[in-house]
Amino acid sequence: FGKEDRALLSRKDLFKNTLRKAAYAWKRIAELGLSEEEASRLRFYIDEPAYTDLHWGMFVPAIKGMGTEEQQQKWLPLAYKMKIIGCYAQTELGHGSNVQGLETTATFDPHTDEFVIHSPTLTSSKWWPGGLGKVSTHAVVYARLIIDGKTYGINGFIVQLRSLEDHTPLPGITVGDIGVKFGNGAYNTMDNGVLRFDHVRIPRDQMLMRVSQVTKDGKFEQSDVPRQLVYGTMVFVRQSIVSDASYALSKAVCIATRYSAIRRQFGSQNGGSETQIIDYKTQQSRLFPLLASAFAFRFVGEWLVWLYNDVIQRLQQNDFSTLPEAHACTAGLKSLTTSTTADGIEECRKLCGGHGYLCSSGLPELFAVYVPACTYEGDNVVLLLQV
């Protein structure tokens, strides 16, 4: 799991190294019989974005949250054993925050009992899903449901993308990596991808049908479960993003605090030692509030985990009363904590003077790998407007 040369590797070598690490981590998880929580912790300590993040963090929760019991029994065992590797294909080239504006279509064909998944425009290309570019065999694809010429909103569909025999894209699937992202190393360990469909057919039962169903004769039926549950996966992901903000800010503050205690500058008298920069009020007034914020984000992250689990327990009893509050809390706190953390990491870099600009300080890569959190899973300004 070494990472000392990560900022120096080419994109290809960086990705191959991540594949190696992820495979080794999975091997250790299996050998040690780790629980889901323990496995999540091990993946965290690998300390770089990998396709497994989206498999466990979005693909599996989407099936758990929106799949019927039968669908969960079919797909989750395969996902848990990583016999299939999934991603979350929602964002398109033309639409990210405006989910209702997605252009990918899923048209029901009653003659064959299938959905036809299609990308009608360039801007309907799925764009950015992590794990999609090189690795994923399956995706939860969000598309506009069309039955007999009428649109029934955005729904999720499980679509196989690549052969399980030789990993080549299936007929009608165009898929690839979207290229190098901001910073050295950083998020370039992830194979963010582009995906287009040319009239790809999937069985009717691969529409996630916990919230709404399409019958064999083409009738659209709404269940008692509210449509907001479609966004349950995002609520789950956003609460985990708040916890991650604490970890990222803690790392930056740890580096800057250690540096401030060791680095000396000015204040030498009679040939004695110069003053530790942590003793300067200007350094303290910039650094210590960030330290406090890292603790605050940790506590509120733990509270959000409690809130999410409480919501899930209530949902299982058909009590949907706390869902709007959970949406507001996770959206607002996701925006607040990620903006503060991204700005805080940059402030910590400046608190380390010129040395903070070196990749070996850890801060440039930490900033580059973290700053997308201000945009993914909801643009921070848009989320605050929702709240």
NUDRENPA-67708 format. One record per residue: x, y, z of N, C-alpha, C in turn; residue number from 0. Coordinates in steps of 0.2 Angstrom, whole numbers, plus 5000, padded with zeros to 4 digits. Layout:
// residues N
((X Y Z) (X Y Z) (X Y Z) NUM) ...
This chain:
// residues 387
((5004 4994 5000) (5000 5000 5000) (5004 5006 5000) 0) ((5011 5006 4999) (5015 5012 4999) (5013 5017 4994) 1) ((5014 5023 4995) (5012 5029 4991) (5017 5034 4990) 2) ((5023 5033 4992) (5028 5038 4992) (5030 5041 4985) 3) ((5029 5037 4979) (5030 5039 4973) (5024 5040 4968) 4) ((5018 5041 4972) (5012 5042 4968) (5012 5048 4964) 5) ((5015 5053 4966) (5014 5060 4962) (5019 5059 4956) 6) ((5023 5054 4956) (5028 5054 4950) (5026 5049 4945) 7) ((5021 5045 4946) (5019 5040 4941) (5015 5043 4935) 8) ((5016 5040 4929) (5012 5041 4924) (5005 5039 4925) 9) ((5000 5042 4921) (4993 5040 4922) (4992 5032 4922) 10) ((4995 5029 4917) (4994 5022 4916) (4997 5018 4922) 11) ((5003 5020 4924) (5006 5016 4929) (5002 5018 4936) 12) ((5000 5024 4937) (4996 5025 4942) (4990 5021 4943) 13) ((4986 5020 4937) (4980 5016 4937) (4982 5009 4938) 14) ((4987 5006 4935) (4989 4999 4936) (4991 4998 4943) 15) ((4994 5003 4947) (4996 5002 4954) (4990 5002 4958) 16) ((4985 5006 4956) (4978 5006 4960) (4975 4999 4959) 17) ((4975 4997 4953) (4972 4990 4952) (4975 4985 4956) 18) ((4981 4985 4957) (4985 4980 4961) (4983 4981 4968) 19) ((4983 4987 4971) (4981 4988 4978) (4974 4986 4979) 20) ((4970 4988 4975) (4963 4986 4976) (4962 4978 4976) 21) ((4965 4975 4972) (4965 4967 4971) (4968 4964 4978) 22) ((4974 4967 4980) (4977 4965 4986) (4973 4966 4992) 23) ((4969 4972 4992) (4965 4973 4998) (4959 4968 4998) 24) ((4956 4967 4992) (4951 4962 4992) (4953 4955 4994) 25) ((4959 4953 4992) (4962 4947 4995) (4962 4947 5002) 26) ((4965 4952 5005) (4966 4952 5012) (4959 4952 5016) 27) ((4954 4956 5013) (4948 4956 5016) (4945 4949 5017) 28) ((4945 4945 5011) (4943 4939 5011) (4947 4934 5016) 29) ((4953 4934 5016) (4957 4930 5020) (4956 4931 5027) 30) ((4955 4938 5029) (4954 4939 5036) (4947 4939 5038) 31) ((4942 4938 5033) (4935 4938 5035) (4932 4944 5038) 32) ((4934 4950 5035) (4933 4956 5038) (4925 4958 5037) 33) ((4922 4961 5042) (4915 4963 5041) (4915 4969 5036) 34) ((4909 4971 5034) (4908 4976 5030) (4911 4983 5032) 35) ((4910 4984 5039) (4913 4990 5042) (4921 4990 5042) 36) ((4924 4984 5044) (4931 4983 5044) (4934 4984 5037) 37) ((4931 4981 5032) (4933 4981 5025) (4933 4989 5023) 38) ((4928 4992 5025) (4927 4999 5023) (4933 5003 5026) 39) ((4935 5002 5032) (4941 5005 5035) (4947 5003 5032) 40) ((4948 4997 5030) (4954 4995 5026) (4955 4999 5020) 41) ((4949 4999 5016) (4949 5003 5010) (4951 5010 5011) 42) ((4949 5013 5016) (4950 5020 5018) (4958 5021 5019) 43) ((4961 5016 5022) (4968 5017 5024) (4972 5016 5018) 44) ((4970 5013 5012) (4974 5013 5006) (4975 5020 5004) 45) ((4970 5025 5005) (4971 5032 5004) (4972 5034 4997) 46) ((4968 5031 4993) (4967 5034 4986) (4961 5032 4983) 47) ((4958 5036 4979) (4952 5034 4976) (4953 5028 4971) 48) ((4948 5023 4971) (4948 5017 4967) (4941 5016 4965) 49) ((4941 5012 4960) (4934 5009 4957) (4930 5006 4963) 50) ((4933 5003 4967) (4929 5000 4973) (4925 5005 4977) 51) ((4927 5011 4977) (4924 5016 4981) (4916 5017 4978) 52) ((4916 5017 4972) (4909 5017 4969) (4905 5011 4969) 53) ((4909 5005 4968) (4905 4999 4969) (4902 4998 4976) 54) ((4906 4999 4981) (4903 4999 4988) (4899 5005 4990) 55) ((4901 5011 4988) (4898 5017 4990) (4892 5019 4987) 56) ((4891 5017 4980) (4885 5019 4977) (4881 5013 4973) 57) ((4885 5009 4970) (4881 5004 4966) (4877 4999 4971) 58) ((4881 4997 4976) (4877 4992 4981) (4872 4996 4985) 59) ((4873 5002 4988) (4868 5005 4991) (4862 5007 4986) 60) ((4863 5008 4980) (4857 5010 4975) (4853 5004 4975) 61) ((4856 4998 4974) (4852 4991 4974) (4848 4990 4980) 62) ((4852 4991 4986) (4849 4990 4992) (4843 4995 4993) 63) ((4843 5001 4991) (4838 5006 4992) (4833 5006 4988) 64) ((4834 5004 4981) (4829 5005 4976) (4827 4998 4973) 65) ((4830 4993 4975) (4828 4986 4972) (4823 4983 4976) 66) ((4819 4979 4973) (4814 4975 4977) (4818 4969 4980) 67) ((4815 4966 4985) (4818 4960 4988) (4821 4955 4983) 68) ((4817 4953 4978) (4819 4949 4973) (4825 4951 4970) 69) ((4825 4958 4968) (4831 4960 4964) (4837 4960 4969) 70) ((4836 4962 4975) (4842 4962 4980) (4845 4955 4981) 71) ((4840 4950 4981) (4843 4943 4982) (4847 4941 4976) 72) ((4845 4943 4970) (4848 4941 4964) (4855 4945 4963) 73) ((4855 4952 4964) (4861 4956 4962) (4866 4957 4968) 74) ((4864 4957 4974) (4868 4959 4980) (4873 4953 4981) 75) ((4872 4947 4981) (4877 4942 4982) (4882 4942 4977) 76) ((4881 4943 4971) (4886 4944 4965) (4890 4950 4967) 77) ((4887 4956 4969) (4891 4962 4970) (4895 4961 4977) 78) ((4893 4958 4982) (4896 4957 4988) (4903 4952 4987) 79) ((4902 4948 4982) (4908 4943 4981) (4912 4946 4975) 80) ((4910 4952 4973) (4913 4956 4967) (4914 4951 4961) 81) ((4909 4947 4960) (4909 4943 4954) (4906 4948 4948) 82) ((4903 4953 4950) (4901 4959 4946) (4904 4965 4949) 83) ((4906 4970 4945) (4909 4976 4948) (4904 4982 4945) 84) ((4902 4986 4950) (4897 4991 4947) (4899 4998 4948) 85) ((4895 5002 4945) (4896 5010 4945) (4889 5013 4945) 86) ((4889 5020 4946) (4883 5023 4947) (4883 5029 4941) 87) ((4879 5027 4936) (4879 5031 4930) (4873 5036 4930) 88) ((4874 5041 4933) (4868 5046 4933) (4870 5053 4929) 89) ((4876 5056 4931) (4878 5062 4928) (4879 5061 4921) 90) ((4877 5066 4917) (4878 5066 4910) (4882 5072 4908) 91) ((4885 5072 4901) (4889 5078 4899) (4885 5084 4899) 92) ((4878 5084 4898) (4874 5090 4898) (4871 5091 4904) 93) ((4870 5086 4909) (4866 5088 4915) (4870 5084 4921) 94) ((4871 5088 4926) (4873 5085 4933) (4869 5086 4938) 95) ((4868 5093 4941) (4864 5094 4946) (4856 5093 4944) 96) ((4855 5095 4938) (4848 5094 4936) (4846 5087 4934) 97) ((4845 5083 4939) (4844 5076 4937) (4837 5075 4933) 98) ((4832 5079 4934) (4826 5078 4930) (4827 5080 4923) 99) ((4833 5083 4921) (4834 5085 4914) (4838 5080 4911) 100) ((4840 5074 4914) (4844 5069 4910) (4840 5067 4904) 101) ((4845 5065 4899) (4842 5064 4892) (4842 5057 4890) 102) ((4846 5052 4893) (4846 5045 4892) (4839 5042 4892) 103) ((4837 5038 4888) (4830 5036 4888) (4830 5028 4889) 104) ((4825 5026 4892) (4823 5019 4893) (4816 5018 4891) 105) ((4815 5015 4885) (4809 5014 4881) (4807 5007 4882) 106) ((4801 5006 4885) (4798 4999 4886) (4795 4996 4879) 107) ((4797 4990 4878) (4795 4987 4872) (4791 4981 4874) 108) ((4784 4981 4874) (4780 4976 4877) (4780 4970 4873) 109) ((4782 4970 4867) (4783 4964 4862) (4788 4959 4865) 110) ((4793 4962 4868) (4799 4958 4870) (4800 4958 4877) 111) ((4796 4962 4881) (4796 4963 4888) (4803 4965 4890) 112) ((4805 4970 4886) (4812 4973 4888) (4812 4981 4888) 113) ((4817 4984 4891) (4818 4991 4890) (4824 4992 4885) 114) ((4823 4997 4881) (4828 4999 4876) (4832 5005 4879) 115) ((4838 5005 4881) (4842 5010 4884) (4846 5014 4878) 116) ((4845 5020 4877) (4848 5024 4872) (4850 5031 4874) 117) ((4856 5033 4870) (4858 5039 4871) (4857 5043 4865) 118) ((4851 5048 4865) (4849 5051 4859) (4853 5057 4857) 119) ((4857 5060 4861) (4861 5065 4859) (4869 5065 4862) 120) ((4873 5069 4860) (4880 5069 4863) (4880 5071 4870) 121) ((4875 5076 4872) (4875 5078 4879) (4872 5073 4883) 122) ((4869 5068 4881) (4866 5062 4885) (4871 5057 4887) 123) ((4877 5058 4884) (4883 5053 4886) (4884 5053 4894) 124) ((4884 5048 4897) (4885 5047 4904) (4893 5050 4905) 125) ((4894 5054 4910) (4901 5057 4910) (4903 5058 4917) 126) ((4908 5056 4919) (4911 5056 4926) (4910 5050 4930) 127) ((4906 5045 4929) (4905 5040 4934) (4912 5036 4935) 128) ((4914 5036 4942) (4920 5033 4944) (4920 5025 4943) 129) ((4925 5022 4941) (4925 5015 4940) (4922 5013 4933) 130) ((4920 5018 4929) (4917 5016 4923) (4922 5015 4917) 131) ((4927 5019 4917) (4931 5020 4912) (4935 5014 4910) 132) ((4937 5010 4914) (4941 5003 4913) (4938 4997 4916) 133) ((4935 4998 4922) (4934 4992 4926) (4927 4989 4926) 134) ((4922 4993 4927) (4915 4991 4929) (4912 4986 4924) 135) ((4909 4981 4926) (4905 4977 4922) (4898 4978 4921) 136) ((4895 4982 4927) (4888 4984 4927) (4888 4991 4929) 137) ((4882 4994 4928) (4880 5001 4931) (4873 5001 4933) 138) ((4872 5005 4938) (4865 5007 4939) (4864 5014 4935) 139) ((4860 5013 4929) (4860 5019 4924) (4853 5022 4926) 140) ((4854 5029 4926) (4847 5033 4927) (4845 5036 4920) 141) ((4839 5034 4919) (4836 5036 4912) (4829 5038 4912) 142) ((4827 5042 4907) (4820 5044 4907) (4816 5038 4904) 143) ((4811 5036 4908) (4807 5030 4907) (4801 5033 4902) 144) ((4801 5029 4896) (4796 5030 4891) (4792 5024 4890) 145) ((4785 5025 4891) (4780 5019 4889) (4775 5022 4884) 146) ((4775 5019 4878) (4770 5021 4874) (4770 5028 4872) 147) ((4776 5031 4871) (4777 5038 4870) (4776 5043 4875) 148) ((4774 5040 4881) (4774 5045 4887) (4779 5044 4892) 149) ((4782 5050 4895) (4788 5050 4899) (4785 5049 4906) 150) ((4788 5045 4910) (4787 5044 4917) (4792 5045 4922) 151) ((4796 5050 4921) (4801 5053 4925) (4808 5049 4925) 152) ((4812 5050 4929) (4819 5047 4929) (4819 5041 4934) 153) ((4821 5035 4931) (4821 5029 4935) (4828 5025 4934) 154) ((4830 5021 4939) (4836 5017 4939) (4836 5011 4935) 155) ((4841 5009 4932) (4841 5002 4928) (4848 4999 4929) 156) ((4848 4992 4930) (4854 4989 4930) (4856 4986 4923) 157) ((4861 4989 4921) (4863 4987 4914) (4870 4984 4914) 158) ((4871 4978 4911) (4878 4976 4910) (4881 4979 4904) 159) ((4888 4981 4906) (4892 4985 4901) (4897 4981 4897) 160) ((4900 4976 4901) (4906 4972 4898) (4905 4965 4899) 161) ((4908 4961 4895) (4907 4954 4895) (4911 4951 4901) 162) ((4908 4946 4905) (4911 4943 4911) (4916 4938 4909) 163) ((4916 4937 4902) (4921 4932 4899) (4928 4935 4898) 164) ((4928 4941 4894) (4934 4944 4891) (4934 4951 4893) 165) ((4929 4954 4896) (4929 4961 4898) (4928 4966 4892) 166) ((4926 4964 4886) (4925 4968 4881) (4918 4971 4881) 167) ((4917 4978 4879) (4911 4981 4879) (4906 4977 4875) 168) ((4900 4976 4878) (4894 4973 4875) (4892 4977 4869) 169) ((4888 4973 4864) (4886 4977 4858) (4881 4983 4860) 170) ((4882 4988 4857) (4878 4994 4858) (4881 4999 4863) 171) ((4887 4996 4867) (4890 5000 4872) (4896 5003 4870) 172) ((4897 5010 4870) (4903 5014 4869) (4905 5016 4876) 173) ((4911 5014 4878) (4913 5016 4885) (4921 5017 4885) 174) ((4923 5022 4889) (4930 5023 4889) (4932 5028 4895) 175) ((4938 5030 4896) (4941 5034 4901) (4941 5041 4899) 176) ((4939 5046 4903) (4938 5053 4901) (4945 5057 4901) 177) ((4950 5054 4904) (4957 5057 4904) (4959 5060 4910) 178) ((4964 5064 4910) (4968 5066 4916) (4964 5071 4919) 179) ((4964 5071 4926) (4961 5076 4930) (4966 5081 4934) 180) ((4964 5085 4937) (4968 5091 4941) (4972 5087 4946) 181) ((4979 5090 4945) (4984 5088 4951) (4988 5082 4949) 182) ((4993 5081 4952) (4998 5075 4952) (4995 5069 4956) 183) ((4995 5063 4953) (4992 5058 4957) (4985 5059 4958) 184) ((4983 5061 4965) (4976 5063 4966) (4971 5059 4964) 185) ((4966 5062 4960) (4960 5058 4958) (4962 5054 4951) 186) ((4968 5055 4949) (4969 5051 4943) (4970 5044 4944) 187) ((4970 5041 4950) (4970 5034 4952) (4963 5031 4950) 188) ((4958 5035 4949) (4951 5033 4947) (4950 5034 4940) 189) ((4946 5028 4937) (4945 5028 4930) (4938 5031 4929) 190) ((4937 5038 4929) (4931 5041 4928) (4930 5040 4920) 191) ((4923 5039 4919) (4922 5036 4912) (4916 5040 4908) 192) ((4916 5039 4902) (4911 5041 4897) (4907 5035 4895) 193) ((4900 5035 4894) (4896 5029 4892) (4891 5031 4887) 194) ((4890 5028 4882) (4885 5029 4877) (4881 5023 4875) 195) ((4875 5023 4874) (4871 5017 4873) (4867 5018 4866) 196) ((4868 5013 4862) (4865 5013 4855) (4859 5007 4855) 197) ((4853 5009 4858) (4848 5004 4858) (4849 4998 4861) 198) ((4852 4998 4867) (4854 4992 4871) (4848 4989 4875) 199) ((4846 4983 4874) (4840 4980 4877) (4842 4976 4883) 200) ((4838 4977 4888) (4839 4974 4895) (4832 4971 4897) 201) ((4832 4966 4901) (4825 4963 4903) (4821 4968 4907) 202) ((4815 4967 4907) (4811 4972 4911) (4812 4972 4919) 203) ((4814 4966 4921) (4815 4965 4928) (4822 4968 4930) 204) ((4826 4972 4926) (4832 4975 4928) (4831 4983 4929) 205) ((4824 4985 4929) (4822 4991 4931) (4822 4991 4939) 206) ((4825 4995 4943) (4824 4995 4950) (4817 4997 4952) 207) ((4814 4992 4955) (4806 4993 4955) (4804 4994 4962) 208) ((4808 4996 4967) (4805 4996 4974) (4800 5002 4974) 209) ((4802 5008 4971) (4798 5014 4971) (4792 5014 4966) 210) ((4794 5012 4959) (4789 5011 4954) (4790 5005 4950) 211) ((4785 5003 4947) (4786 4997 4943) (4782 4998 4936) 212) ((4785 4994 4931) (4782 4993 4925) (4779 4986 4924) 213) ((4773 4985 4923) (4770 4978 4922) (4772 4975 4915) 214) ((4771 4969 4914) (4772 4965 4908) (4768 4968 4902) 215) ((4762 4971 4904) (4758 4974 4899) (4759 4981 4898) 216) ((4764 4984 4901) (4766 4991 4900) (4763 4996 4904) 217) ((4760 4994 4910) (4757 4998 4915) (4762 5001 4920) 218) ((4762 5008 4921) (4766 5011 4926) (4763 5011 4932) 219) ((4766 5008 4938) (4763 5008 4944) (4767 5011 4949) 220) ((4764 5015 4954) (4768 5018 4959) (4767 5014 4965) 221) ((4772 5012 4969) (4771 5009 4976) (4770 5014 4981) 222) ((4769 5012 4987) (4767 5016 4993) (4774 5020 4995) 223) ((4779 5017 4993) (4786 5021 4994) (4786 5027 4991) 224) ((4788 5033 4994) (4788 5039 4991) (4794 5040 4986) 225) ((4793 5044 4981) (4798 5045 4976) (4804 5047 4978) 226) ((4804 5051 4984) (4810 5054 4987) (4815 5048 4988) 227) ((4813 5042 4989) (4817 5036 4991) (4822 5035 4985) 228) ((4821 5038 4979) (4825 5037 4973) (4832 5041 4975) 229) ((4831 5046 4979) (4837 5050 4981) (4840 5047 4988) 230) ((4838 5042 4990) (4841 5039 4996) (4848 5037 4996) 231) ((4850 5035 4990) (4857 5033 4989) (4861 5040 4990) 232) ((4859 5045 4987) (4863 5052 4988) (4863 5054 4995) 233) ((4857 5053 4999) (4857 5055 5006) (4863 5050 5009) 234) ((4863 5044 5008) (4868 5040 5011) (4875 5042 5009) 235) ((4876 5044 5003) (4883 5046 5001) (4885 5052 5004) 236) ((4880 5057 5004) (4882 5064 5007) (4884 5063 5014) 237) ((4880 5059 5018) (4882 5058 5025) (4889 5055 5026) 238) ((4891 5051 5021) (4898 5048 5022) (4903 5054 5020) 239) ((4901 5058 5015) (4905 5064 5013) (4907 5068 5019) 240) ((4902 5070 5023) (4903 5074 5029) (4908 5071 5033) 241) ((4908 5064 5035) (4913 5061 5039) (4920 5062 5035) 242) ((4920 5061 5029) (4926 5061 5025) (4929 5068 5025) 243) ((4925 5073 5026) (4928 5080 5026) (4932 5081 5033) 244) ((4930 5078 5038) (4933 5078 5044) (4940 5075 5044) 245) ((4940 5069 5040) (4947 5065 5039) (4952 5069 5035) 246) ((4949 5072 5030) (4953 5076 5025) (4956 5082 5029) 247) ((4952 5086 5032) (4954 5092 5036) (4959 5090 5041) 248) ((4957 5085 5045) (4962 5082 5050) (4969 5081 5047) 249) ((4969 5078 5042) (4976 5077 5039) (4980 5083 5037) 250) ((4976 5088 5034) (4979 5094 5032) (4981 5098 5039) 251) ((4977 5098 5044) (4979 5102 5050) (4984 5098 5054) 252) ((4985 5092 5053) (4990 5088 5057) (4997 5090 5053) 253) ((4997 5090 5047) (5003 5092 5043) (5005 5099 5045) 254) ((5000 5104 5045) (5002 5111 5046) (5004 5112 5053) 255) ((5001 5108 5058) (5002 5109 5065) (5009 5107 5067) 256) ((5011 5101 5064) (5018 5098 5065) (5023 5103 5062) 257) ((5022 5105 5056) (5026 5110 5053) (5027 5116 5057) 258) ((5022 5119 5059) (5022 5125 5063) (5026 5124 5070) 259) ((5026 5118 5073) (5029 5117 5079) (5037 5116 5077) 260) ((5039 5114 5072) (5046 5112 5070) (5049 5119 5067) 261) ((5045 5122 5062) (5048 5127 5058) (5049 5134 5063) 262) ((5055 5136 5062) (5057 5143 5066) (5058 5148 5061) 263) ((5056 5154 5063) (5057 5160 5058) (5057 5166 5063) 264) ((5062 5171 5062) (5062 5177 5065) (5063 5176 5073) 265) ((5064 5182 5076) (5063 5182 5083) (5070 5180 5087) 266) ((5075 5179 5084) (5081 5177 5087) (5084 5182 5091) 267) ((5086 5181 5097) (5090 5186 5101) (5096 5183 5104) 268) ((5102 5187 5103) (5108 5185 5106) (5110 5179 5103) 269) ((5109 5177 5097) (5111 5171 5093) (5107 5165 5095) 270) ((5102 5166 5099) (5098 5160 5101) (5093 5158 5096) 271) ((5089 5153 5097) (5084 5150 5092) (5079 5155 5090) 272) ((5077 5154 5084) (5072 5158 5081) (5065 5156 5084) 273) ((5060 5159 5083) (5053 5158 5086) (5050 5152 5082) 274) ((5047 5147 5086) (5043 5143 5082) (5037 5146 5079) 275) ((5035 5145 5073) (5030 5149 5070) (5023 5148 5073) 276) ((5022 5142 5077) (5016 5141 5080) (5014 5146 5086) 277) ((5020 5149 5088) (5019 5154 5093) (5016 5161 5091) 278) ((5016 5162 5084) (5014 5168 5081) (5006 5168 5081) 279) ((5003 5174 5083) (4996 5175 5084) (4993 5174 5077) 280) ((4997 5176 5072) (4994 5176 5065) (4993 5169 5063) 281) ((4998 5164 5065) (4998 5157 5063) (4992 5154 5067) 282) ((4992 5155 5073) (4987 5152 5077) (4980 5154 5075) 283) ((4978 5161 5073) (4972 5163 5071) (4969 5160 5065) 284) ((4974 5157 5061) (4972 5154 5055) (4972 5146 5055) 285) ((4976 5144 5060) (4977 5136 5060) (4972 5133 5065) 286) ((4971 5136 5071) (4967 5133 5077) (4960 5133 5075) 287) ((4956 5138 5072) (4949 5137 5070) (4948 5131 5065) 288) ((4953 5129 5061) (4953 5123 5056) (4953 5117 5060) 289) ((4958 5117 5066) (4958 5111 5070) (4951 5110 5074) 290) ((4948 5115 5076) (4942 5115 5079) (4936 5112 5074) 291) ((4937 5115 5068) (4932 5113 5063) (4933 5105 5061) 292) ((4939 5103 5061) (4940 5095 5060) (4936 5091 5065) 293) ((4937 5093 5072) (4933 5090 5077) (4926 5090 5076) 294) ((4923 5097 5075) (4916 5098 5074) (4913 5093 5068) 295) ((4917 5093 5063) (4915 5089 5057) (4914 5082 5059) 296) ((4919 5079 5063) (4919 5072 5065) (4913 5071 5069) 297) ((4911 5075 5074) (4905 5074 5078) (4899 5075 5074) 298) ((4898 5079 5070) (4892 5080 5066) (4891 5074 5061) 299) ((4897 5072 5058) (4897 5066 5054) (4894 5060 5058) 300) ((4896 5059 5064) (4894 5053 5068) (4886 5054 5069) 301) ((4884 5060 5070) (4877 5062 5071) (4873 5060 5065) 302) ((4876 5062 5059) (4873 5060 5053) (4872 5053 5051) 303) ((4877 5049 5053) (4876 5042 5053) (4870 5039 5057) 304) ((4870 5042 5063) (4864 5040 5067) (4858 5042 5064) 305) ((4857 5048 5061) (4851 5051 5058) (4849 5046 5052) 306) ((4854 5045 5048) (4853 5040 5042) (4850 5034 5044) 307) ((4854 5030 5049) (4851 5024 5051) (4844 5024 5054) 308) ((4843 5030 5058) (4836 5031 5060) (4831 5031 5055) 309) ((4833 5035 5049) (4828 5036 5044) (4827 5029 5040) 310) ((4832 5025 5040) (4832 5018 5036) (4827 5014 5040) 311) ((4828 5014 5047) (4824 5010 5051) (4816 5012 5051) 312) ((4815 5018 5050) (4808 5021 5050) (4806 5019 5043) 313) ((4810 5019 5038) (4807 5018 5031) (4805 5010 5031) 314) ((4809 5006 5034) (4807 4999 5034) (4800 4998 5037) 315) ((4798 5003 5042) (4791 5002 5045) (4786 5007 5041) 316) ((4788 5009 5035) (4784 5013 5031) (4783 5020 5034) 317) ((4788 5022 5038) (4787 5029 5041) (4792 5034 5037) 318) ((4789 5038 5033) (4794 5042 5029) (4794 5050 5031) 319) ((4792 5051 5038) (4791 5057 5040) (4798 5061 5041) 320) ((4804 5057 5042) (4810 5061 5043) (4814 5061 5037) 321) ((4812 5059 5031) (4816 5059 5025) (4817 5066 5023) 322) ((4812 5071 5023) (4814 5078 5021) (4819 5081 5025) 323) ((4819 5080 5032) (4824 5083 5036) (4831 5080 5035) 324) ((4831 5073 5034) (4837 5070 5032) (4840 5073 5026) 325) ((4836 5074 5021) (4839 5077 5015) (4841 5084 5016) 326) ((4838 5088 5019) (4840 5095 5021) (4847 5095 5025) 327) ((4847 5090 5030) (4853 5090 5034) (4859 5088 5030) 328) ((4858 5082 5026) (4864 5080 5023) (4866 5084 5017) 329) ((4861 5087 5014) (4863 5092 5008) (4867 5098 5011) 330) ((4864 5101 5016) (4867 5107 5019) (4874 5106 5022) 331) ((4874 5101 5026) (4881 5099 5029) (4886 5097 5024) 332) ((4884 5093 5019) (4888 5091 5014) (4892 5098 5011) 333) ((4887 5103 5009) (4890 5109 5006) (4894 5113 5011) 334) ((4892 5113 5017) (4896 5117 5022) (4903 5114 5023) 335) ((4903 5108 5025) (4909 5104 5027) (4914 5104 5021) 336) ((4912 5102 5015) (4916 5101 5010) (4919 5108 5007) 337) ((4915 5113 5007) (4918 5120 5006) (4923 5122 5011) 338) ((4922 5121 5017) (4926 5123 5022) (4933 5119 5022) 339) ((4932 5113 5021) (4938 5108 5020) (4942 5110 5015) 340) ((4939 5111 5009) (4943 5112 5003) (4947 5119 5004) 341) ((4944 5124 5006) (4947 5130 5008) (4952 5129 5014) 342) ((4951 5125 5018) (4955 5124 5024) (4962 5120 5022) 343) ((4961 5115 5017) (4967 5112 5015) (4972 5117 5012) 344) ((4969 5121 5008) (4973 5126 5004) (4976 5131 5009) 345) ((4972 5133 5014) (4975 5137 5020) (4981 5134 5023) 346) ((4980 5127 5025) (4986 5124 5028) (4992 5124 5023) 347) ((4991 5123 5017) (4996 5123 5012) (5000 5130 5013) 348) ((4996 5135 5013) (4999 5142 5014) (5003 5143 5021) 349) ((5000 5140 5026) (5003 5140 5033) (5010 5136 5033) 350) ((5011 5132 5028) (5018 5129 5028) (5023 5132 5023) 351) ((5021 5139 5021) (5025 5142 5017) (5027 5139 5011) 352) ((5033 5140 5008) (5035 5137 5002) (5035 5129 5002) 353) ((5037 5127 5008) (5037 5119 5008) (5031 5116 5007) 354) ((5025 5119 5009) (5018 5117 5008) (5017 5115 5000) 355) ((5021 5119 4996) (5019 5118 4989) (5023 5112 4986) 356) ((5027 5109 4990) (5030 5103 4987) (5026 5097 4988) 357) ((5026 5093 4983) (5021 5087 4983) (5023 5082 4989) 358) ((5030 5083 4991) (5032 5078 4997) (5029 5081 5003) 359) ((5026 5087 5004) (5022 5089 5010) (5016 5085 5010) 360) ((5013 5082 5005) (5007 5079 5005) (5001 5084 5004) 361) ((5002 5090 5004) (4996 5095 5004) (4993 5096 4997) 362) ((4998 5097 4992) (4995 5098 4985) (4991 5092 4983) 363) ((4993 5086 4984) (4989 5080 4982) (4983 5080 4986) 364) ((4983 5081 4992) (4977 5081 4997) (4972 5086 4994) 365) ((4974 5092 4992) (4969 5097 4989) (4966 5094 4983) 366) ((4971 5092 4978) (4968 5090 4972) (4963 5084 4972) 367) ((4965 5079 4977) (4960 5074 4978) (4954 5075 4981) 368) ((4954 5081 4985) (4948 5082 4989) (4943 5087 4986) 369) ((4946 5092 4982) (4942 5098 4980) (4936 5096 4975) 370) ((4936 5090 4972) (4930 5088 4968) (4924 5087 4973) 371) ((4925 5086 4979) (4919 5085 4984) (4915 5091 4984) 372) ((4917 5097 4982) (4913 5103 4982) (4908 5102 4976) 373) ((4909 5098 4971) (4905 5097 4965) (4901 5091 4965) 374) ((4905 5085 4966) (4901 5079 4965) (4896 5078 4971) 375) ((4891 5074 4969) (4885 5072 4974) (4881 5079 4975) 376) ((4881 5084 4971) (4877 5090 4972) (4882 5096 4972) 377) ((4882 5100 4967) (4886 5106 4968) (4884 5110 4974) 378) ((4889 5113 4977) (4888 5115 4984) (4883 5121 4984) 379) ((4883 5126 4979) (4879 5131 4979) (4872 5129 4978) 380) ((4871 5124 4973) (4864 5122 4972) (4861 5118 4978) 381) ((4865 5115 4982) (4863 5111 4988) (4861 5116 4993) 382) ((4864 5122 4994) (4862 5127 4999) (4856 5130 4996) 383) ((4855 5131 4990) (4849 5134 4988) (4843 5129 4989) 384) ((4844 5123 4988) (4839 5118 4990) (4837 5118 4998) 385) ((4842 5119 5002) (4841 5119 5009) (4837 5126 5011) 386) 
